Amino acid sequence: MSSSRRVILSRIMEIEEEIKDIYINDDFRKIKRNIDILGASKTGSRSIRVRSPSDMTKVIVVRRHSEDSVNVMKAYQLKLFKYTSRINELSREKSGLKKQLFT
């Protein structure tokens, strides 16, 4: 195996590890969970308890389908965008390296 193939394979493995680290990151998981809570609340209590997007240690209560819940959802989606854009960037790099490796 040539050294360039070895370098490409090791970079692919690094990318896979980095993507895995993002998915198991506590903040990423909390953000996803709170987005799911806000998005899935169709029935039940009028109030939803989620963590504050600005301070994840505090719990806030918002009314379902209110302007506050929409604002909280947008704040979480902005925070999630940081992670998803990094995942997409790494995935594009990985697919480019795979094409380079197998051609």
C-alpha positions as CSV (number, residue, x, y, z in Angstrom):
1,M,0.0,0.0,0.0
2,S,1.4,3.3,-1.0
3,S,1.9,6.1,1.6
4,S,-0.6,8.4,-0.1
5,R,-3.3,5.7,0.2
6,R,-2.3,5.2,3.8
7,V,-2.6,9.0,4.5
8,I,-6.0,9.1,2.8
9,L,-7.3,6.1,4.8
10,S,-6.1,7.6,8.1
11,R,-7.8,10.9,7.3
12,I,-11.0,9.1,6.5
13,M,-10.8,7.3,9.9
14,E,-10.1,10.7,11.6
15,I,-13.1,12.2,9.9
16,E,-15.3,9.3,10.9
17,E,-14.1,9.7,14.5
18,E,-14.8,13.4,14.4
19,I,-18.3,12.9,13.1
20,K,-18.9,10.3,15.9
21,D,-17.6,12.8,18.5
22,I,-20.1,15.4,17.3
23,Y,-23.0,13.0,17.5
24,I,-22.1,11.9,21.1
25,N,-21.4,15.5,22.2
26,D,-23.6,16.4,25.2
27,D,-24.6,19.8,23.8
28,F,-25.5,18.4,20.4
29,R,-27.7,15.7,22.1
30,K,-29.4,18.2,24.4
31,I,-30.1,20.6,21.5
32,K,-31.6,17.8,19.4
33,R,-33.6,16.6,22.4
34,N,-35.1,20.0,23.1
35,I,-35.9,20.6,19.4
36,D,-37.7,17.2,19.4
37,I,-39.6,18.2,22.5
38,L,-40.6,21.5,21.0
39,G,-41.5,20.0,17.6
40,A,-43.4,17.0,18.9
41,S,-45.7,18.8,21.4
42,K,-49.0,18.5,19.6
43,T,-51.2,17.4,22.5
44,G,-51.0,17.3,26.2
45,S,-50.0,20.1,28.5
46,R,-50.2,23.7,27.4
47,S,-46.8,24.4,28.8
48,I,-43.5,22.8,27.7
49,R,-40.5,22.6,29.9
50,V,-37.2,22.8,28.0
51,R,-33.7,24.0,28.7
52,S,-32.9,27.6,27.9
53,P,-31.0,28.0,24.6
54,S,-28.8,30.7,26.1
55,D,-28.0,28.8,29.3
56,M,-28.5,25.1,29.1
57,T,-28.4,24.7,32.9
58,K,-31.7,26.6,33.3
59,V,-35.1,25.2,32.5
60,I,-37.7,27.5,31.0
61,V,-41.5,27.0,30.6
62,V,-43.1,28.1,27.3
63,R,-46.6,27.7,26.1
64,R,-47.1,25.4,23.2
65,H,-47.6,27.1,19.8
66,S,-46.7,30.5,21.3
67,E,-44.3,33.1,19.9
68,D,-41.9,32.3,22.7
69,S,-41.8,28.6,21.7
70,V,-41.1,29.6,18.1
71,N,-38.3,31.9,19.2
72,V,-36.8,29.2,21.4
73,M,-37.0,26.7,18.5
74,K,-35.2,29.1,16.2
75,A,-32.5,29.7,18.8
76,Y,-32.0,25.9,19.1
77,Q,-31.9,25.5,15.3
78,L,-29.2,28.2,15.0
79,K,-27.2,26.3,17.6
80,L,-27.8,23.1,15.8
81,F,-26.7,24.6,12.5
82,K,-23.1,24.9,13.8
83,Y,-22.9,21.2,14.4
84,T,-24.8,20.1,11.2
85,S,-22.7,22.4,9.0
86,R,-19.5,20.8,10.4
87,I,-20.9,17.3,9.9
88,N,-21.8,18.2,6.3
89,E,-18.3,19.7,5.7
90,L,-16.7,16.5,7.1
91,S,-19.0,14.3,5.0
92,R,-18.1,16.1,1.8
93,E,-14.4,15.8,2.6
94,K,-14.8,12.1,3.4
95,S,-16.7,11.4,0.1
96,G,-14.0,13.3,-1.9
97,L,-11.3,11.3,-0.2
98,K,-13.2,8.0,-1.0
99,K,-13.5,9.0,-4.6
100,Q,-9.8,9.8,-4.7
101,L,-8.9,6.5,-3.0
102,F,-11.0,4.3,-5.3
103,T,-10.2,5.9,-8.6
